[in-house]
Amino acid sequence: MICVLVVASGAAWESVVLQTLAAEQDLVVLKRCVDIDDLLAVAAAGQAQVAVVALESPGLDATAVEHLRRHQVRPIAVVSGGLAEMDQGRLRADRIGIATLVAEQDLRELPDALRAADDQELPGPIEQTPIGPEPSPTSPGRVIVVWGPVGSPGRTTVAVGIASVLAQRGAETVLIDADPYGGAVAQQLGVLDEVSGVLSAARLAAGGLLADRLDSVPRRLGPALSVVTGLPRADRWVEVRSGAVEHLVEALREQAQIVVDTGFCLEEDPGSEFGARPGRNTMTLGALSVADEVVVVGSADPVGLSRLARGLVELREVMAGAAVRVVINRGRGSLGWSERDISGMVEGFSRIGGIHFLPDDQAAVDRALVAGRTLTETGESALLRGLRDLTDALVPLAAGAAPTGRFGSRRGRRSRPLRTRTADRGHRR
């Protein structure tokens, strides 16, 4: 007996499929699922062998197909329409890992396709094909992920600062807001964006279209700086499936230096194994998994240093060998500690590539926030000098030269001031 799950997503062929399968003694419809989320939840129970799905079902992507395979469920897609739709369907099915297609007008062949699929031995997990160009060994793009523990130690300020300094040098730079708890990069830079860049990238990645439409994702802010805006509301993290941030980073890194602003939490959601919903911290964990270097930001006060120490221990448990640098933010003499004292407190909790100190320069931060500009645009300050030293350590000047690619041509070290925030998304001017 072969147990079948069906997701038609409102397609007219659902009744035909149910009648066809009811006439077969060895095939039984275990459940008519409402949507892909329902399908993945039922598949996790381990009672079905095959799933019949409408290829155009919302949420049917490579991650969903991998979930089905992990639970020993073979997907078969039904394509609505004629010959042209069938050809397009094969391309989409190949992108997301579905091997068997049945045309709507050939549903009489579905029972044989189900039996053949049940006889096939499932391969291992789907290897996700990187969406976008593969980075070459000489690619100058470097991925810097900014993380920090709970308590607003200044992750976004540091991430924006690193990205703006790189762009001021003339290095093509993309800043990605991957904070699942409500990123603030757009607000900090005065960007009014109708479409979230990270949500747009997630949708394109799910449909296998990110490589073709990559230019539409970043928002151009200046001659060498672009930003992928974050979630418009914190509750929309459920729309970013596992792997979306990694795909975006890999697609962009050959063309630019990448700086990623992340959330504070590193916990995995065990419930994501039993359904389509990703864990809330998937964006943060995904960014860390592709980082070349991680910048850990902590506050210089006693509470901030305590949180930083615990955070370094947690980070060590999830990191896969990327270099870690610690930034002690908002340092001030009134605390009564020297840099040597603080270094001694921090170094015992993790292997650290370096410790950097940034001053408590609230006046400079306020000027930038009120103007909706970066620190490099609002004049010299002690904080900006500290961020330049940090950036020099992360990406030496020789390595930070701007790549030539779709995001811009090579520029010199000095560039003209950033343009206003009314620039169009991407480069379609």
C-alpha positions as a Markdown table, in Angstrom:
| # | Residue | x | y | z |
|---|---|---|---|---|
| 1 | Met | 0.0 | 0.0 | 0.0 |
| 2 | Ile | 1.3 | 3.4 | -1.0 |
| 3 | Cys | 0.1 | 6.4 | 1.1 |
| 4 | Val | -0.2 | 9.6 | -0.9 |
| 5 | Leu | -0.4 | 13.2 | 0.1 |
| 6 | Val | -2.0 | 15.7 | -2.2 |
| 7 | Val | -1.5 | 19.5 | -2.4 |
| 8 | Ala | -3.5 | 21.1 | -5.3 |
| 9 | Ser | -3.4 | 24.7 | -4.0 |
| 10 | Gly | -6.9 | 25.3 | -5.6 |
| 11 | Ala | -6.0 | 23.7 | -9.0 |
| 12 | Ala | -8.9 | 22.3 | -11.0 |
| 13 | Trp | -7.3 | 18.9 | -11.4 |
| 14 | Glu | -7.6 | 18.0 | -7.7 |
| 15 | Ser | -10.9 | 16.2 | -8.1 |
| 16 | Val | -9.6 | 14.2 | -11.1 |
| 17 | Val | -6.6 | 13.1 | -9.1 |
| 18 | Leu | -8.7 | 12.0 | -6.2 |
| 19 | Gln | -11.0 | 10.0 | -8.5 |
| 20 | Thr | -8.1 | 8.4 | -10.3 |
| 21 | Leu | -6.3 | 7.3 | -7.1 |
| 22 | Ala | -9.6 | 6.0 | -5.6 |
| 23 | Ala | -9.8 | 3.5 | -8.4 |
| 24 | Glu | -6.4 | 2.0 | -7.6 |
| 25 | Gln | -6.3 | -0.7 | -4.9 |
| 26 | Asp | -2.7 | -0.2 | -3.9 |
| 27 | Leu | -2.9 | 3.6 | -3.7 |
| 28 | Val | -4.6 | 5.5 | -0.9 |
| 29 | Val | -4.8 | 9.3 | -0.3 |
| 30 | Leu | -3.6 | 9.8 | 3.3 |
| 31 | Lys | -4.6 | 13.5 | 3.3 |
| 32 | Arg | -5.5 | 16.4 | 1.1 |
| 33 | Cys | -3.2 | 19.0 | 2.5 |
| 34 | Val | -4.3 | 22.7 | 2.7 |
| 35 | Asp | -0.9 | 24.1 | 1.6 |
| 36 | Ile | 2.8 | 23.3 | 1.6 |
| 37 | Asp | 3.2 | 24.0 | 5.3 |
| 38 | Asp | 0.5 | 21.4 | 6.0 |
| 39 | Leu | 2.2 | 19.0 | 3.7 |
| 40 | Leu | 5.5 | 19.3 | 5.4 |
| 41 | Ala | 4.0 | 18.9 | 8.8 |
| 42 | Val | 2.2 | 15.7 | 7.8 |
| 43 | Ala | 5.3 | 14.4 | 6.0 |
| 44 | Ala | 7.3 | 14.6 | 9.2 |
| 45 | Ala | 5.0 | 12.0 | 10.7 |
| 46 | Gly | 6.6 | 9.4 | 8.5 |
| 47 | Gln | 3.4 | 7.7 | 7.2 |
| 48 | Ala | 3.4 | 8.8 | 3.6 |
| 49 | Gln | 5.6 | 7.7 | 0.7 |
| 50 | Val | 4.7 | 10.0 | -2.1 |
| 51 | Ala | 3.4 | 13.6 | -2.4 |
| 52 | Val | 1.5 | 14.9 | -5.4 |
| 53 | Val | 1.9 | 18.7 | -5.5 |
| 54 | Ala | 0.9 | 21.6 | -7.8 |
| 55 | Leu | 4.2 | 22.9 | -9.1 |
| 56 | Glu | 3.0 | 26.5 | -8.6 |
| 57 | Ser | 2.1 | 26.0 | -5.0 |
| 58 | Pro | 3.3 | 28.9 | -2.8 |
| 59 | Gly | 6.2 | 27.8 | -0.6 |
| 60 | Leu | 7.3 | 24.9 | -2.8 |
| 61 | Asp | 11.0 | 25.4 | -3.0 |
| 62 | Ala | 14.3 | 23.6 | -2.6 |
| 63 | Thr | 14.1 | 23.7 | 1.2 |
| 64 | Ala | 10.6 | 22.1 | 1.2 |
| 65 | Val | 11.7 | 19.4 | -1.2 |
| 66 | Glu | 14.7 | 18.6 | 1.0 |
| 67 | His | 12.3 | 18.4 | 4.0 |
| 68 | Leu | 10.2 | 15.8 | 2.1 |
| 69 | Arg | 13.2 | 13.7 | 1.1 |
| 70 | Arg | 14.5 | 13.8 | 4.6 |
| 71 | His | 11.3 | 12.2 | 5.7 |
| 72 | Gln | 11.3 | 9.6 | 2.9 |
| 73 | Val | 8.5 | 11.3 | 0.9 |
| 74 | Arg | 9.0 | 11.4 | -2.9 |
| 75 | Pro | 7.5 | 14.5 | -4.6 |
| 76 | Ile | 5.7 | 14.4 | -7.9 |
| 77 | Ala | 4.6 | 17.7 | -9.4 |
| 78 | Val | 1.6 | 18.3 | -11.6 |
| 79 | Val | 2.0 | 21.1 | -14.2 |
| 80 | Ser | -1.1 | 23.0 | -15.3 |
| 81 | Gly | -1.4 | 24.3 | -18.8 |
| 82 | Gly | 0.0 | 23.3 | -22.1 |
| 83 | Leu | 3.4 | 22.5 | -23.7 |
| 84 | Ala | 4.9 | 25.9 | -22.9 |
| 85 | Glu | 4.0 | 25.6 | -19.3 |
| 86 | Met | 5.5 | 22.1 | -19.2 |
| 87 | Asp | 8.8 | 23.4 | -20.5 |
| 88 | Gln | 8.9 | 26.1 | -17.9 |
| 89 | Gly | 7.8 | 23.6 | -15.3 |
| 90 | Arg | 10.8 | 21.4 | -16.0 |
| 91 | Leu | 13.2 | 24.3 | -15.5 |
| 92 | Arg | 11.6 | 25.2 | -12.2 |
| 93 | Ala | 11.4 | 21.6 | -11.0 |
| 94 | Asp | 15.1 | 21.1 | -11.8 |
| 95 | Arg | 16.0 | 24.1 | -9.7 |
| 96 | Ile | 14.2 | 22.9 | -6.6 |
| 97 | Gly | 15.0 | 19.2 | -7.0 |
| 98 | Ile | 11.8 | 17.5 | -8.2 |
| 99 | Ala | 12.6 | 14.8 | -10.7 |
| 100 | Thr | 9.1 | 13.6 | -11.8 |
| 101 | Leu | 6.5 | 15.8 | -13.6 |
| 102 | Val | 3.0 | 14.9 | -14.8 |
| 103 | Ala | 1.1 | 17.2 | -17.1 |
| 104 | Glu | -2.5 | 18.1 | -16.2 |
| 105 | Gln | -3.8 | 16.6 | -19.4 |
| 106 | Asp | -1.9 | 13.3 | -18.7 |
| 107 | Leu | -3.2 | 12.5 | -15.2 |
| 108 | Arg | -4.1 | 9.0 | -16.3 |
| 109 | Glu | -0.3 | 8.3 | -16.1 |
| 110 | Leu | -0.2 | 9.5 | -12.4 |
| 111 | Pro | -0.8 | 6.0 | -10.8 |
| 112 | Asp | 2.2 | 4.5 | -12.7 |
| 113 | Ala | 4.3 | 7.5 | -11.8 |
| 114 | Leu | 3.5 | 7.1 | -8.1 |
| 115 | Arg | 4.4 | 3.4 | -8.2 |
| 116 | Ala | 7.7 | 4.2 | -10.0 |
| 117 | Ala | 8.5 | 6.9 | -7.5 |
| 118 | Asp | 7.9 | 4.6 | -4.6 |
| 119 | Asp | 10.3 | 2.0 | -6.0 |
| 120 | Gln | 13.1 | 4.6 | -6.4 |
| 121 | Glu | 15.7 | 4.8 | -3.7 |
| 122 | Leu | 15.9 | 8.3 | -2.3 |
| 123 | Pro | 19.3 | 10.1 | -2.7 |
| 124 | Gly | 20.9 | 11.9 | 0.2 |
| 125 | Pro | 20.0 | 15.5 | 1.0 |
| 126 | Ile | 19.8 | 17.9 | -1.9 |
| 127 | Glu | 22.9 | 19.8 | -2.5 |
| 128 | Gln | 21.9 | 23.4 | -2.8 |
| 129 | Thr | 23.3 | 24.9 | -5.9 |
| 130 | Pro | 24.7 | 28.3 | -5.0 |
| 131 | Ile | 22.4 | 30.9 | -6.6 |
| 132 | Gly | 24.6 | 33.3 | -8.4 |
| 133 | Pro | 28.2 | 33.1 | -9.7 |
| 134 | Glu | 30.6 | 30.8 | -7.9 |
| 135 | Pro | 33.3 | 32.9 | -6.1 |
| 136 | Ser | 36.6 | 32.5 | -7.9 |
| 137 | Pro | 39.8 | 31.9 | -5.9 |
| 138 | Thr | 40.9 | 35.5 | -6.7 |
| 139 | Ser | 37.6 | 37.1 | -5.8 |
| 140 | Pro | 38.2 | 40.1 | -3.6 |
| 141 | Gly | 34.8 | 39.8 | -1.9 |
| 142 | Arg | 35.0 | 39.2 | 1.9 |
| 143 | Val | 32.1 | 38.4 | 4.2 |
| 144 | Ile | 32.2 | 40.2 | 7.5 |
| 145 | Val | 29.4 | 39.3 | 9.9 |
| 146 | Val | 28.6 | 41.6 | 12.8 |
| 147 | Trp | 27.1 | 39.9 | 15.8 |
| 148 | Gly | 26.7 | 40.7 | 19.5 |
| 149 | Pro | 24.8 | 39.5 | 22.5 |
| 150 | Val | 21.5 | 40.8 | 23.8 |
| 151 | Gly | 21.4 | 44.4 | 25.1 |
| 152 | Ser | 21.9 | 46.6 | 22.0 |
| 153 | Pro | 25.7 | 46.9 | 22.3 |
| 154 | Gly | 25.9 | 48.7 | 19.0 |
| 155 | Arg | 25.9 | 46.0 | 16.3 |
| 156 | Thr | 24.1 | 48.1 | 13.7 |
| 157 | Thr | 26.3 | 51.2 | 14.3 |
| 158 | Val | 29.4 | 49.1 | 13.9 |
| 159 | Ala | 28.1 | 47.2 | 10.8 |
| 160 | Val | 27.1 | 50.5 | 9.1 |
| 161 | Gly | 30.4 | 52.0 | 10.1 |
| 162 | Ile | 32.5 | 49.2 | 8.6 |
| 163 | Ala | 30.5 | 49.2 | 5.3 |
| 164 | Ser | 30.7 | 53.0 | 5.0 |
| 165 | Val | 34.5 | 53.0 | 5.6 |
| 166 | Leu | 35.0 | 50.3 | 2.9 |
| 167 | Ala | 32.8 | 52.3 | 0.5 |
| 168 | Gln | 34.7 | 55.5 | 1.2 |
| 169 | Arg | 37.9 | 53.7 | 0.2 |
| 170 | Gly | 36.3 | 52.9 | -3.1 |
| 171 | Ala | 35.6 | 49.3 | -2.5 |
| 172 | Glu | 32.2 | 48.1 | -3.8 |
| 173 | Thr | 30.4 | 47.2 | -0.6 |
| 174 | Val | 26.9 | 45.7 | 0.1 |
| 175 | Leu | 25.5 | 46.0 | 3.6 |
| 176 | Ile | 22.9 | 43.3 | 4.4 |
| 177 | Asp | 20.4 | 43.7 | 7.3 |
| 178 | Ala | 19.8 | 40.1 | 8.5 |
| 179 | Asp | 18.4 | 40.8 | 12.0 |
| 180 | Pro | 15.3 | 38.7 | 12.4 |
| 181 | Tyr | 14.2 | 40.7 | 15.5 |
| 182 | Gly | 13.6 | 43.9 | 13.5 |
| 183 | Gly | 16.7 | 45.3 | 11.8 |
| 184 | Ala | 17.3 | 49.1 | 11.9 |
| 185 | Val | 19.8 | 49.6 | 9.0 |
| 186 | Ala | 17.1 | 51.3 | 6.8 |
| 187 | Gln | 16.0 | 53.6 | 9.6 |
| 188 | Gln | 19.6 | 54.5 | 10.5 |
| 189 | Leu | 20.4 | 55.4 | 7.0 |
| 190 | Gly | 17.2 | 57.3 | 6.3 |
| 191 | Val | 16.0 | 54.8 | 3.6 |
| 192 | Leu | 12.3 | 54.7 | 2.8 |
| 193 | Asp | 11.8 | 51.4 | 1.1 |
| 194 | Glu | 8.5 | 50.0 | -0.1 |
| 195 | Val | 10.0 | 46.5 | -0.6 |
| 196 | Ser | 12.3 | 44.8 | 1.8 |
| 197 | Gly | 15.5 | 43.7 | 0.2 |
| 198 | Val | 15.9 | 40.6 | 2.3 |
| 199 | Leu | 12.3 | 39.5 | 1.7 |
| 200 | Ser | 12.7 | 40.1 | -2.0 |
| 201 | Ala | 15.9 | 38.0 | -2.1 |
| 202 | Ala | 14.2 | 35.2 | -0.1 |
| 203 | Arg | 11.3 | 35.0 | -2.6 |
| 204 | Leu | 13.7 | 35.1 | -5.6 |
| 205 | Ala | 15.8 | 32.4 | -4.1 |
| 206 | Ala | 12.8 | 30.2 | -3.4 |
| 207 | Gly | 11.8 | 30.4 | -7.1 |
| 208 | Gly | 15.4 | 29.9 | -8.4 |
| 209 | Leu | 15.4 | 33.4 | -9.9 |
| 210 | Leu | 18.0 | 35.2 | -7.6 |
| 211 | Ala | 20.8 | 34.9 | -10.1 |
| 212 | Asp | 18.8 | 36.5 | -12.9 |
| 213 | Arg | 17.3 | 39.3 | -10.8 |
| 214 | Leu | 20.1 | 40.0 | -8.4 |
| 215 | Asp | 20.4 | 43.6 | -9.4 |
| 216 | Ser | 16.9 | 44.3 | -8.1 |
| 217 | Val | 17.8 | 43.3 | -4.5 |
| 218 | Pro | 20.3 | 45.9 | -3.2 |
| 219 | Arg | 19.4 | 49.5 | -2.8 |
| 220 | Arg | 22.1 | 51.9 | -4.1 |
| 221 | Leu | 23.1 | 54.6 | -1.6 |
| 222 | Gly | 26.2 | 56.0 | -3.1 |
| 223 | Pro | 29.1 | 55.4 | -5.6 |
| 224 | Ala | 30.3 | 52.3 | -3.8 |
| 225 | Leu | 27.7 | 51.5 | -1.2 |
| 226 | Ser | 24.5 | 49.5 | -1.5 |
| 227 | Val | 22.2 | 48.1 | 1.2 |
| 228 | Val | 19.9 | 45.1 | 1.3 |
| 229 | Thr | 17.2 | 46.4 | 3.6 |
| 230 | Gly | 15.8 | 44.2 | 6.4 |
| 231 | Leu | 12.4 | 43.0 | 7.6 |
| 232 | Pro | 9.8 | 45.7 | 7.6 |
| 233 | Arg | 8.2 | 44.1 | 10.7 |
| 234 | Ala | 9.8 | 41.7 | 13.2 |
| 235 | Asp | 7.0 | 39.1 | 12.7 |
| 236 | Arg | 7.8 | 38.6 | 9.0 |
| 237 | Trp | 10.9 | 36.5 | 9.8 |
| 238 | Val | 8.7 | 33.4 | 8.9 |
| 239 | Glu | 9.0 | 34.4 | 5.2 |
| 240 | Val | 12.7 | 33.9 | 5.1 |
| 241 | Arg | 13.4 | 30.2 | 4.5 |
| 242 | Ser | 16.5 | 28.4 | 5.5 |
| 243 | Gly | 19.4 | 29.0 | 3.1 |
| 244 | Ala | 18.1 | 32.3 | 1.7 |
| 245 | Val | 20.6 | 34.5 | 3.4 |
| 246 | Glu | 23.5 | 32.2 | 2.5 |
| 247 | His | 22.4 | 32.2 | -1.1 |
| 248 | Leu | 22.2 | 36.0 | -1.2 |
| 249 | Val | 25.7 | 36.3 | 0.3 |
| 250 | Glu | 27.2 | 33.9 | -2.1 |
| 251 | Ala | 25.5 | 35.6 | -5.0 |
| 252 | Leu | 26.9 | 39.0 | -4.0 |
| 253 | Arg | 30.3 | 38.2 | -2.7 |
| 254 | Glu | 32.1 | 38.0 | -6.0 |
| 255 | Gln | 30.9 | 41.5 | -6.9 |
| 256 | Ala | 31.5 | 43.3 | -3.6 |
| 257 | Gln | 32.7 | 43.3 | 0.0 |
| 258 | Ile | 29.8 | 42.0 | 2.2 |
| 259 | Val | 29.0 | 43.3 | 5.7 |
| 260 | Val | 26.0 | 41.6 | 7.4 |
| 261 | Asp | 24.2 | 42.9 | 10.5 |
| 262 | Thr | 22.6 | 40.1 | 12.4 |
| 263 | Gly | 20.4 | 39.4 | 15.5 |
| 264 | Phe | 21.6 | 38.6 | 19.0 |
| 265 | Cys | 20.2 | 35.1 | 19.5 |
| 266 | Leu | 22.0 | 31.9 | 18.5 |
| 267 | Glu | 19.4 | 29.3 | 19.6 |
| 268 | Glu | 18.0 | 26.8 | 17.0 |
| 269 | Asp | 14.3 | 26.2 | 16.9 |
| 270 | Pro | 13.7 | 22.4 | 17.2 |
| 271 | Gly | 10.2 | 22.9 | 15.8 |
| 272 | Ser | 11.6 | 23.8 | 12.4 |
| 273 | Glu | 12.3 | 20.2 | 11.8 |
| 274 | Phe | 8.6 | 19.3 | 11.8 |
| 275 | Gly | 7.2 | 21.8 | 9.4 |
| 276 | Ala | 7.9 | 24.5 | 6.8 |
| 277 | Arg | 8.4 | 27.3 | 9.2 |
| 278 | Pro | 12.1 | 28.2 | 9.6 |
| 279 | Gly | 13.6 | 28.9 | 13.0 |
| 280 | Arg | 13.6 | 32.6 | 13.9 |
| 281 | Asn | 17.3 | 32.7 | 14.2 |
| 282 | Thr | 17.9 | 31.0 | 10.9 |
| 283 | Met | 19.0 | 34.3 | 9.3 |
| 284 | Thr | 21.6 | 34.9 | 12.0 |
| 285 | Leu | 22.9 | 31.4 | 12.0 |
| 286 | Gly | 23.0 | 31.3 | 8.2 |
| 287 | Ala | 25.0 | 34.5 | 8.0 |
| 288 | Leu | 27.5 | 33.1 | 10.5 |
| 289 | Ser | 27.9 | 29.9 | 8.6 |
| 290 | Val | 29.3 | 31.8 | 5.5 |
| 291 | Ala | 31.3 | 34.4 | 7.3 |
| 292 | Asp | 35.0 | 34.9 | 6.6 |
| 293 | Glu | 35.3 | 36.9 | 9.8 |
| 294 | Val | 32.9 | 37.6 | 12.7 |
| 295 | Val | 33.0 | 40.9 | 14.5 |
| 296 | Val | 31.5 | 40.5 | 18.0 |
| 297 | Val | 30.3 | 43.7 | 19.6 |
| 298 | Gly | 30.0 | 44.2 | 23.3 |
| 299 | Ser | 29.5 | 47.1 | 25.6 |
| 300 | Ala | 32.3 | 48.3 | 27.9 |
| 301 | Asp | 30.2 | 48.4 | 31.1 |
| 302 | Pro | 30.0 | 45.5 | 33.6 |
| 303 | Val | 26.6 | 44.2 | 32.3 |
| 304 | Gly | 27.8 | 44.4 | 28.7 |
| 305 | Leu | 31.0 | 42.6 | 29.4 |
| 306 | Ser | 29.2 | 39.9 | 31.3 |
| 307 | Arg | 26.9 | 39.4 | 28.3 |
| 308 | Leu | 29.8 | 39.5 | 25.9 |
| 309 | Ala | 31.6 | 36.7 | 27.9 |
| 310 | Arg | 28.6 | 34.4 | 27.8 |
| 311 | Gly | 28.0 | 35.3 | 24.1 |
| 312 | Leu | 31.5 | 34.3 | 23.1 |
| 313 | Val | 31.0 | 30.9 | 24.7 |
| 314 | Glu | 27.7 | 30.4 | 22.8 |
| 315 | Leu | 29.3 | 31.6 | 19.6 |
| 316 | Arg | 32.2 | 29.2 | 19.9 |
| 317 | Glu | 29.6 | 26.3 | 20.0 |
| 318 | Val | 28.0 | 27.3 | 16.7 |
| 319 | Met | 31.0 | 28.6 | 14.7 |
| 320 | Ala | 32.8 | 26.5 | 12.1 |
| 321 | Gly | 36.2 | 28.1 | 12.3 |
| 322 | Ala | 35.8 | 31.6 | 11.0 |
| 323 | Ala | 38.1 | 34.2 | 12.6 |
| 324 | Val | 36.6 | 36.2 | 15.5 |
| 325 | Arg | 37.4 | 39.8 | 16.4 |
| 326 | Val | 35.9 | 41.5 | 19.5 |
| 327 | Val | 34.9 | 45.1 | 19.5 |
| 328 | Ile | 34.5 | 46.8 | 22.9 |
| 329 | Asn | 32.0 | 49.6 | 22.2 |
| 330 | Arg | 31.3 | 52.8 | 24.1 |
| 331 | Gly | 34.6 | 52.8 | 26.0 |
| 332 | Arg | 35.0 | 55.7 | 28.5 |
| 333 | Gly | 37.3 | 56.6 | 31.3 |
| 334 | Ser | 34.6 | 56.9 | 33.9 |
| 335 | Leu | 34.4 | 53.1 | 34.1 |
| 336 | Gly | 37.8 | 53.0 | 35.7 |
| 337 | Trp | 39.2 | 50.2 | 33.5 |
| 338 | Ser | 42.1 | 50.3 | 31.1 |
| 339 | Glu | 42.1 | 48.5 | 27.7 |
| 340 | Arg | 44.5 | 46.0 | 29.2 |
| 341 | Asp | 42.1 | 45.2 | 32.0 |
| 342 | Ile | 39.2 | 44.6 | 29.6 |
| 343 | Ser | 41.3 | 42.5 | 27.3 |
| 344 | Gly | 42.2 | 40.3 | 30.2 |
| 345 | Met | 38.6 | 39.8 | 31.1 |
| 346 | Val | 37.5 | 38.9 | 27.5 |
| 347 | Glu | 40.4 | 36.8 | 26.2 |
| 348 | Gly | 39.8 | 33.9 | 28.5 |
| 349 | Phe | 36.4 | 33.0 | 27.0 |
| 350 | Ser | 37.3 | 32.3 | 23.4 |
| 351 | Arg | 40.1 | 32.3 | 20.8 |
| 352 | Ile | 40.1 | 35.8 | 19.5 |
| 353 | Gly | 41.9 | 37.3 | 16.5 |
| 354 | Gly | 42.0 | 40.7 | 18.0 |
| 355 | Ile | 40.3 | 43.1 | 20.4 |
| 356 | His | 39.4 | 46.6 | 19.2 |
| 357 | Phe | 38.1 | 49.5 | 21.3 |
| 358 | Leu | 35.6 | 52.2 | 20.1 |
| 359 | Pro | 35.0 | 55.3 | 22.2 |
| 360 | Asp | 31.7 | 56.5 | 23.6 |
| 361 | Asp | 31.1 | 59.2 | 21.0 |
| 362 | Gln | 27.4 | 59.8 | 21.3 |
| 363 | Ala | 27.6 | 63.2 | 19.7 |
| 364 | Ala | 28.9 | 61.7 | 16.4 |
| 365 | Val | 26.3 | 58.9 | 16.5 |
| 366 | Asp | 23.5 | 61.5 | 17.1 |
| 367 | Arg | 24.6 | 63.6 | 14.2 |
| 368 | Ala | 24.5 | 60.7 | 11.8 |
| 369 | Leu | 21.2 | 59.3 | 13.1 |
| 370 | Val | 19.4 | 62.7 | 12.9 |
| 371 | Ala | 20.7 | 63.2 | 9.4 |
| 372 | Gly | 20.1 | 59.6 | 8.2 |
| 373 | Arg | 23.7 | 59.4 | 7.1 |
| 374 | Thr | 26.8 | 57.4 | 7.8 |
| 375 | Leu | 29.6 | 58.5 | 10.0 |
| 376 | Thr | 31.8 | 59.0 | 7.0 |
| 377 | Glu | 29.4 | 61.6 | 5.7 |
| 378 | Thr | 29.0 | 63.7 | 8.9 |
| 379 | Gly | 32.6 | 64.7 | 9.5 |
| 380 | Glu | 35.6 | 63.5 | 11.5 |
| 381 | Ser | 35.1 | 62.0 | 14.9 |
| 382 | Ala | 36.8 | 59.8 | 17.4 |
| 383 | Leu | 34.4 | 57.0 | 16.6 |
| 384 | Leu | 35.0 | 57.2 | 12.9 |
| 385 | Arg | 38.8 | 57.0 | 13.5 |
| 386 | Gly | 38.2 | 53.9 | 15.6 |
| 387 | Leu | 36.0 | 52.3 | 12.9 |
| 388 | Arg | 38.7 | 53.0 | 10.3 |
| 389 | Asp | 41.3 | 51.2 | 12.4 |
| 390 | Leu | 38.9 | 48.3 | 12.8 |
| 391 | Thr | 38.2 | 48.2 | 9.0 |
| 392 | Asp | 41.9 | 48.2 | 8.2 |
| 393 | Ala | 42.4 | 45.2 | 10.4 |
| 394 | Leu | 39.4 | 43.4 | 8.8 |
| 395 | Val | 40.2 | 44.2 | 5.1 |
| 396 | Pro | 43.6 | 45.6 | 4.5 |
| 397 | Leu | 43.8 | 48.4 | 2.0 |
| 398 | Ala | 45.3 | 46.3 | -0.7 |
| 399 | Ala | 42.6 | 43.6 | -0.3 |
| 400 | Gly | 39.8 | 46.2 | -0.2 |
| 401 | Ala | 40.2 | 47.4 | -3.7 |
| 402 | Ala | 36.8 | 47.6 | -5.5 |
| 403 | Pro | 36.1 | 44.7 | -7.7 |
| 404 | Thr | 34.9 | 45.2 | -11.3 |
| 405 | Gly | 31.4 | 43.7 | -11.8 |
| 406 | Arg | 27.7 | 44.4 | -12.1 |
| 407 | Phe | 27.7 | 46.5 | -8.9 |
| 408 | Gly | 30.1 | 49.1 | -10.2 |
| 409 | Ser | 33.4 | 49.7 | -11.8 |
| 410 | Arg | 36.8 | 50.1 | -10.1 |
| 411 | Arg | 37.3 | 53.3 | -8.3 |
| 412 | Gly | 40.1 | 55.0 | -6.4 |
| 413 | Arg | 40.5 | 55.0 | -2.7 |
| 414 | Arg | 38.7 | 58.4 | -2.3 |
| 415 | Ser | 35.2 | 58.7 | -3.6 |
| 416 | Arg | 32.7 | 61.6 | -3.9 |
| 417 | Pro | 30.1 | 61.9 | -1.1 |
| 418 | Leu | 27.2 | 59.5 | -1.1 |
| 419 | Arg | 24.1 | 60.4 | -3.1 |
| 420 | Thr | 20.8 | 61.1 | -1.5 |
| 421 | Arg | 18.6 | 58.2 | -0.3 |
| 422 | Thr | 16.1 | 58.8 | -3.2 |
| 423 | Ala | 18.2 | 56.7 | -5.5 |
| 424 | Asp | 16.4 | 53.8 | -7.3 |
| 425 | Arg | 16.8 | 50.2 | -6.1 |
| 426 | Gly | 19.6 | 48.4 | -7.9 |
| 427 | His | 21.2 | 50.1 | -10.9 |
| 428 | Arg | 18.2 | 50.6 | -13.2 |
| 429 | Arg | 18.4 | 54.3 | -13.7 |
